[in-house]
Amino acid sequence: MRRRLLSILALSILVASTLVGCAPSSSMLTVFSITEGDVFVMKAGTDNWTEGEVGMSLETGDSIKTGDNSNAKITFFDGSTIELQAGTEIEITSLDISGEDGSTTITLEQIIGNTISRVTKILDPGSRYEVETPAGVVAVRGSVMQVYVIEDGTTWVVNLEGDIWAVAQGVELQISEGQQCIIRPGQQPELIYLDEIGPGVWSLSVIGEGIEATVTEEGVVVDIAFNAAEVFLAAARTTYDLEGDFDIRMDYELTTWPQGSGVRIGLAVEVSGSPNSLVQVQRVGFGHGSDFPTYPREVYLVVSDQGVHETTITSTDDLSGTLRIRRTGETLTCYYATSDGWYELYNTEWPADDVWVGIDTWSHEPEFGGEEVSVLMRTVQIVEPLA
């Protein structure tokens, strides 16, 4: 597998703004940080993407995009920032300071991808920070928000802190802190609740060659090529933590699934900041070589930091179903479900601390069977939380 060398490159760039009666000053200086991979800029009036360079200036009309496994952050002249995750493209459509009252305007167009904006407290009623997407506009005032846009323009907005409004089709919807909104093209914005974890709160990573993953309204679609090599993984993690008791479930479909593929899919939880606490329930196609040769090829099982719990290995021919993890107090239980009902695989004592949730599809050589695989990991749902 071709390994990417990670680098940290700090770019100091002067953001050129449209000023009315106000000369540029040191307050206009911003920092563009590339923490991993590739970031490209297309200057206003051109159609060529060029690599970001130290000292490059950004101005109205410039576009920025991040490559695979890459991310970047832009800090604007008022101290607000926007973080671009992998596969994101934005355009700066307005940067302005009014000389009359000092009000500021920052307007961005987000074409696709995942961003987090951290906006300084806006006291002047004439100031605004807005992100436009193909489905609508999101306005913030001293807030932290996540905006996720997929190929058809559908937009998810998560209010992580502060005051946020979504506007589409003539309707303005306030999104309270901790709430999530979906805006579908041509439709009004509507609230969805964080007991339904949608694509807007997933952080998606893809590692290795021969594997692709796409977040859709249904969930995460993973395609693995026949020539995928070495270790390859598509993983999505929640961008917020769960508190207290919970009951979480992931529906899956194995849309292209040769027997003995060597591929695993899983639903996992892990105590935040404690990597040795991972527990994952999996649907597995054992593959070649040393991949548990004495067991059936198609199984359910549970993995923890202690490895595979062999007593949980259960034969199956299911090509769709549900994986489930439930915590009550300090007890964690893992299940799988088919049309026949729920089956308990594993039960253990486990910390009651905050956790993140993850869904994964992966394999590695020599276990991978060398045939194409396609999987749909449907949107995870928190069924309760429990009282």
C-alpha positions in Angstrom: 0.0 0.0 0.0 1.3 3.4 -0.9 1.7 5.3 2.3 1.0 9.0 2.5 3.5 11.0 4.5 1.6 13.4 6.8 2.9 16.9 7.2 2.0 20.1 9.0 2.2 23.2 6.9 1.3 26.6 8.3 0.4 29.1 5.6 0.1 32.8 6.5 -2.2 34.4 4.0 -3.6 37.8 3.7 -7.3 37.8 3.1 -8.2 40.6 0.8 -11.6 42.1 1.7 -13.8 44.6 0.2 -13.5 47.6 2.5 -15.5 50.8 2.7 -13.5 53.7 4.1 -11.1 51.3 5.9 -7.5 50.5 5.0 -6.1 46.9 5.4 -4.4 46.4 8.7 -2.7 43.6 10.6 -6.2 42.5 11.8 -6.8 41.2 8.3 -4.0 38.6 8.6 -5.3 35.0 8.7 -3.7 31.5 9.0 -4.4 28.7 6.6 -3.3 25.3 8.2 -2.9 22.1 6.2 -2.6 19.3 8.8 -2.8 16.3 6.5 -2.7 15.7 2.7 -3.4 18.1 -0.1 -5.3 21.4 -0.2 -5.9 23.3 -3.5 -6.9 26.8 -4.4 -8.6 28.1 -7.6 -8.1 31.9 -7.8 -11.0 34.1 -8.8 -11.4 34.4 -12.6 -9.4 31.3 -13.3 -10.3 27.6 -13.8 -7.0 26.1 -12.6 -6.5 24.4 -9.3 -3.1 25.1 -7.7 -1.5 23.8 -4.5 -1.7 26.1 -1.5 1.6 27.9 -0.8 3.0 29.9 2.1 2.1 33.5 1.7 -0.8 32.9 -0.7 -3.6 35.5 -0.4 -7.3 34.6 -0.4 -9.9 36.9 -1.7 -13.6 37.0 -2.7 -14.2 34.6 -5.6 -11.4 32.1 -4.6 -12.3 28.5 -4.2 -10.6 26.0 -1.8 -10.9 22.2 -1.8 -9.4 19.3 0.2 -8.2 16.0 -1.2 -8.7 12.5 0.2 -7.6 12.1 3.8 -6.9 15.8 3.9 -8.1 18.8 5.9 -7.5 22.5 6.3 -8.5 25.5 8.4 -9.0 29.1 7.4 -9.0 31.8 10.1 -10.8 35.0 8.9 -10.0 38.6 9.8 -12.5 38.7 12.6 -11.1 35.6 14.3 -13.8 33.2 13.0 -12.6 29.9 11.5 -13.8 27.3 9.1 -12.4 23.7 9.1 -12.6 21.7 5.9 -12.6 18.0 6.2 -11.6 15.6 3.4 -13.4 15.9 0.1 -14.8 19.4 0.7 -15.0 22.3 -1.6 -16.0 25.9 -0.7 -15.9 29.3 -2.4 -15.4 32.6 -0.6 -18.3 34.8 -2.0 -18.0 37.8 0.3 -15.4 39.3 2.7 -16.3 42.8 3.9 -15.8 45.3 6.7 -17.9 48.5 6.7 -16.0 51.6 7.6 -19.2 53.3 8.8 -20.2 51.0 11.6 -17.5 48.3 11.6 -20.0 45.6 10.7 -18.5 42.5 9.0 -19.7 40.1 6.4 -18.3 36.7 5.6 -20.3 34.6 3.1 -19.1 31.2 1.9 -20.6 28.8 -0.6 -20.2 25.1 0.3 -20.5 23.0 -2.8 -19.8 19.6 -1.1 -18.2 18.0 1.9 -18.0 18.6 5.6 -17.1 21.8 7.5 -17.0 23.1 11.0 -17.4 26.9 11.5 -16.4 28.6 14.8 -17.8 32.1 14.6 -16.8 34.8 17.0 -19.5 36.5 19.0 -21.4 38.9 16.7 -22.7 41.9 18.6 -23.3 44.3 15.7 -26.7 43.5 14.2 -25.4 44.4 10.8 -22.7 41.7 10.9 -23.2 38.3 9.5 -21.5 34.9 8.8 -23.3 32.7 6.3 -22.7 29.4 4.6 -24.7 28.9 1.4 -25.3 25.4 0.0 -27.3 24.1 -3.0 -30.3 23.5 -0.6 -30.3 26.7 1.5 -28.4 29.2 3.7 -27.2 28.8 7.2 -26.6 31.9 9.3 -24.8 32.0 12.6 -24.1 34.6 15.4 -21.3 33.6 17.7 -21.7 29.8 17.2 -20.1 26.5 16.4 -21.8 24.6 13.6 -21.2 21.6 11.3 -22.4 21.7 7.8 -22.4 18.6 5.6 -23.4 18.6 1.9 -23.7 15.5 -0.3 -23.7 15.3 -4.1 -27.4 16.0 -4.7 -27.2 19.1 -2.5 -28.9 17.7 0.6 -27.5 19.5 3.6 -27.3 18.6 7.2 -26.6 21.3 9.8 -25.6 20.5 13.4 -25.6 23.3 16.1 -22.7 22.4 18.4 -22.9 25.7 20.3 -24.7 29.1 20.1 -27.4 30.5 17.7 -28.0 29.2 14.2 -30.7 29.7 11.6 -31.4 27.7 8.4 -33.2 29.4 5.5 -34.7 27.7 2.5 -37.9 28.1 0.3 -38.8 31.3 2.2 -38.8 29.6 5.6 -36.4 30.5 8.4 -35.8 27.8 11.0 -33.9 28.3 14.3 -31.7 25.4 15.3 -31.2 25.2 19.0 -27.9 24.1 20.5 -27.6 20.3 20.2 -30.1 20.0 17.4 -29.7 18.9 13.8 -31.4 20.2 10.7 -31.8 18.7 7.2 -32.4 20.8 4.1 -33.3 18.9 1.0 -33.1 20.8 -2.4 -36.4 22.5 -3.1 -37.8 21.8 0.3 -38.1 23.7 3.6 -35.6 23.0 6.4 -36.7 20.6 9.1 -35.3 19.5 12.4 -34.1 16.0 13.0 -33.0 14.8 16.4 -29.7 13.4 17.5 -31.4 10.1 18.5 -31.2 9.6 14.7 -27.5 9.9 13.9 -27.5 11.2 10.3 -24.6 11.9 7.9 -24.2 15.4 9.3 -22.6 14.1 12.5 -20.3 11.5 10.9 -16.6 12.0 10.3 -15.6 9.7 7.5 -12.1 8.2 6.9 -10.9 6.0 4.1 -7.5 4.2 4.4 -5.8 2.2 1.7 -6.2 1.6 -2.0 -9.1 0.0 -3.8 -11.8 1.1 -1.3 -14.3 3.9 -1.7 -16.9 5.2 0.7 -19.8 7.7 0.3 -22.1 9.1 2.9 -25.7 9.2 1.6 -29.0 10.0 3.3 -29.4 6.2 3.9 -26.0 5.7 5.5 -22.5 4.8 4.3 -22.0 3.0 1.0 -18.6 1.1 0.7 -17.3 -0.3 -2.5 -14.2 -2.6 -2.5 -12.4 -3.4 -5.7 -11.1 -6.9 -6.5 -7.5 -5.6 -6.4 -7.7 -3.8 -3.0 -4.3 -4.4 -1.3 -2.8 -4.7 2.1 -4.9 -3.1 4.8 -7.9 -1.1 3.7 -10.7 0.5 5.8 -13.7 2.8 5.6 -14.7 4.1 9.0 -17.2 6.7 10.2 -17.2 8.1 13.7 -19.7 10.3 15.5 -18.5 13.9 16.0 -20.1 14.1 19.4 -20.2 11.7 22.4 -23.1 9.8 23.9 -23.8 10.1 27.6 -25.4 7.7 30.0 -27.4 4.6 29.0 -28.0 4.0 25.3 -29.4 1.4 22.8 -27.8 1.8 19.3 -28.5 -0.1 16.1 -27.0 -0.3 12.6 -28.9 -1.9 9.8 -26.7 -3.3 7.0 -27.1 -4.7 3.5 -24.4 -6.8 1.8 -25.3 -5.8 -1.7 -22.3 -7.6 -3.4 -20.9 -10.2 -1.0 -19.0 -13.3 -2.3 -18.7 -16.1 0.2 -15.5 -16.0 2.2 -14.7 -12.5 1.2 -12.4 -11.7 4.1 -14.4 -8.5 4.7 -15.8 -7.3 8.1 -18.5 -4.8 8.9 -19.0 -3.6 12.4 -20.8 -1.3 14.9 -18.5 -0.1 17.7 -18.4 1.9 20.8 -15.4 3.2 22.7 -15.0 5.3 25.8 -13.7 8.7 24.6 -9.9 9.0 25.2 -9.6 5.3 26.2 -8.6 3.3 23.1 -8.4 0.0 25.1 -12.1 0.1 25.8 -13.3 -0.7 22.2 -16.2 -3.2 21.8 -17.5 -4.1 18.4 -20.2 -6.4 17.1 -19.4 -7.6 13.5 -20.8 -9.4 10.5 -17.9 -11.2 9.0 -17.0 -13.2 5.9 -13.9 -15.1 7.0 -11.4 -15.2 4.2 -8.2 -17.1 3.2 -5.1 -18.2 5.0 -5.1 -18.0 8.8 -8.5 -16.3 9.0 -10.1 -18.6 11.6 -9.9 -21.7 9.2 -11.7 -24.0 11.6 -14.9 -21.9 11.7 -17.7 -21.4 9.2 -16.9 -18.7 6.6 -20.0 -16.5 7.3 -20.5 -15.4 10.9 -21.4 -12.9 13.6 -19.0 -12.2 16.4 -17.8 -9.7 19.0 -14.4 -8.1 19.3 -12.9 -6.1 22.1 -9.4 -4.9 23.2 -8.8 -8.6 24.2 -9.4 -9.7 20.6 -12.1 -11.9 19.0 -14.3 -13.6 21.6 -14.5 -17.0 20.0 -17.5 -18.0 22.1 -19.5 -15.4 20.2 -18.8 -16.7 16.7 -22.2 -17.7 15.2 -22.8 -19.1 11.8 -25.1 -17.2 9.4 -26.1 -16.8 5.8 -27.7 -13.3 6.4 -27.1 -10.7 3.7 -29.0 -8.1 5.7 -29.8 -7.5 9.3 -29.1 -5.3 12.3 -26.2 -5.0 14.7 -26.9 -3.6 18.2 -25.1 -2.5 21.3 -26.9 -1.6 24.5 -25.5 -0.1 27.7 -27.5 0.0 31.0 -25.5 1.3 33.9 -22.1 -0.5 33.7 -23.4 -3.4 31.6 -22.8 -3.6 27.9 -24.7 -6.1 25.7 -24.1 -6.9 22.0 -26.8 -8.4 19.7 -27.6 -9.2 16.1 -31.0 -9.4 14.6 -32.6 -11.0 11.6 -36.3 -11.4 10.6 -36.5 -14.1 13.4 -35.7 -11.6 16.2 -32.9 -10.5 18.5 -30.0 -12.8 19.5 -27.6 -11.9 22.3 -23.9 -12.5 21.5 -22.0 -10.9 24.4 -22.5 -9.3 27.8 -19.9 -7.7 30.0 -19.2 -5.0 32.7 -18.2 -1.8 31.0 -17.5 1.9 32.1 -20.4 4.3 32.2 -18.3 7.1 30.7 -19.1 9.1 27.5 -18.5 7.2 24.3 -18.2 7.7 20.6 -19.9 5.4 18.1 -18.3 4.0 15.0 -19.3 1.9 11.9 -16.6 0.2 9.8 -16.0 -1.9 6.8 -12.4 -3.3 6.3 -10.1 -6.2 5.4 -6.5 -6.9 4.8 -4.1 -9.3 3.0 -3.8 -12.3 2.9 -7.4 -12.8 4.2 -9.1 -10.7 1.5 -10.6 -12.9 -1.2 -9.8 -10.7 -4.2 -13.4 -10.2 -5.3 -15.5 -7.1 -5.5 -17.6 -6.3 -2.4 -20.3 -3.6 -1.8 -21.9 -2.8 1.5 -24.5 -0.4 2.8 -24.2 0.5 6.5 -27.5 2.2 7.1 -27.9 5.1 9.4 -27.3 4.2 13.0 -30.2 5.0 15.4 -30.2 5.5 19.1 -33.4 3.9 20.0 -33.9 5.4 23.4 -31.6 6.8 25.4 -32.8 4.9 28.4 -34.1 6.6 31.6 
